[in-house]
Amino acid sequence: MNQPLLPASIAAPFARYSHGVAVPVGSRLVFCSGQLGIAADGTIPEGVEAQAELCFANLAAILGAAGMTLADIVRLNAFVTGREHMAGYMRVRDRHVADPPPASTLMIVGGFTRPEFVVEVEAVAARAD
């Protein structure tokens, strides 16, 4: 089982994430490319929460193809285009990540390939087989 790393010698996480996650030897790893808030039909909803929901749905589909689920995520990297999108993204993230939560980084970026995108999420998942 993956082990969250939360050393008492450093400040507690700012939100629902682990400072680190130890993955057992022999675990299978899946690395997911960054997913944007775009549906299979090419539509892009407005708003960070709607786009983040699609990001996590896309990650779930990728992990499902490898026999994994969102509960197997050990690392998330997320990117939003402004501070005003941070809270909405974090609400969606918190609905989709398991306990204990994965290691996570959230960055504000200047933009993505198309201006209507406001969030992108990439993940690493691990499962001991």
Secondary structure, 3 states (H helix, E strand, C coil): CCEEECCCCCCCCCCCCECEEECCCCEEEEEEEEEECCCCCCCCCCCHHHHHHHHHHHHHHHHHHCCCCHHHEEEEEEEECCHHHHHHHHHHHHHHCCCCCCEEEEEECCCCCCCCCCEEEEEEEEEEC
